Amino acid sequence: MPEIKQFHIGLIGLGVMGRNLALNMEEKGFPVAVWNRRSAAITEFLDEHRGKGFGGDPEMARFIDLLERPRRILLMIRAGEPVDQVIEQLIPLLEPGDIVMDGGNSWFEDTRRRESYLRDKGLHFVGVGISGGEEGARHGPSMMPGGSSDSYAEVRAVFEAITAQTEAGACVTHVGPDGAGHFVKMVHNGIEYADMQLLAEVYDLMHRGLGLSEKEMAEQFDRWNQGPMESFLVELTAQVMKVVDRDTGSPLVSLVMDKAGQKGTGRWTVQAALEQGVAVPGIAAAVDARLLSAMKAQRVAASPLLHGPEVSDTPEKETLLADLHGAIYASRITAYAQGLDLIQRASERYQWSIDLAETARIWKGGCIIRARLLDPIRNAFSNHPKPINLMVDPALGAQLEGLQIAWRKVVCFASAAGIPVPVMSACLNYFDSYRTDRLPQNLIQAQRDAFGAHTYERVDHPEWGFIHSDWQ
């Protein structure tokens, strides 16, 4: 290969995700210059990939000089202060029109701040949500870039080349201005939390409720993955169930400590929902479930002290499995409804003009929550007028109504058996609350007015506005 003088894109951060994205970009025909804080990593990477379209230099100024103009620089480093530190190193070396991109899981308000800061200096900043993990980074992730349309035009070719490809196109789109991309990626992860917890609840119901083995559960998840519930996470769950520990001969999943970790994006989704005034109970329940799982020592101590019910009435195996299928699918629809409602409300607040049909399209491949359900979701938001909430789309709303009996039966069985299903029940409560034209919060408002003179509105005289009454 002839020596490359100018590289199409620069990548900072040679961790696993950074390395895999660099390999992906080079493989698609885009020469990549690399830089890493630990300079030995640069030498190791270049030595390992001699003869390919890679370059790099431990001196940042010389690294910048390797890049075509406008410079395109993708940061794949730890979110938070390290991003600000690298930005400050880059600023004196860049020229107006150059583009800095953050591919980490950054808080969207940080991205908005950085975009404004660099815009004032004549530079572009793009917050790029990237989903798909190490495998996706190497062979095709879903990418959610947010920034100016001019900056996206400069990186569009490389992004469309390296992302997952489906029959609907490359799994990337210009999500919107400033922090829109990182916000959408954050909500993607929130939906992911709910979906993973939902599958864990079903696993618990099959295991403790029906006494199924991991092998039997793997077969069930495989069957479910052949129909409308087909998704990466269902497929992955089936695969996890099949792995046997070499040392003990036991299913490996049964040997995993029941303490789920988290990196914060699910919590951020709930935090953002509270700030936007949007209900996301299924996602919040998934975050709470991980927090409760981390209380392992307390749960072990409480187990012999707090007893659940004696279960005498267990449904027929095939009946419960059929109901579980409906309950999973209905819960999944409502979990997506909550996340997409949050995206829509934030889009309105920040004037991002996010296209929810496009969001569903780019989630169809590469990302963790890719699922067949995204096709009807995309169709729903391609309609005119668009549904104000996914649950009132005629097609998906009809499915929820048709599945609700199975959904309720599963939640009732779980409650009677003392098996927690926080996401499934939270999603059912979300459905029931949303479809109810009069909720009991009139009592809460009366209570608030009675103890704190917070006022209320009358249903029979809305023209009076907010009033206060003497309740004593």
Order of alpha helices (4+ residues) and beta strands (2+ residues): beta-alpha-beta-alpha-beta-alpha-beta-alpha-beta-alpha-beta-alpha-beta-alpha-beta-beta-alpha-alpha-alpha-alpha-alpha-alpha-alpha-alpha-alpha-alpha-alpha-alpha
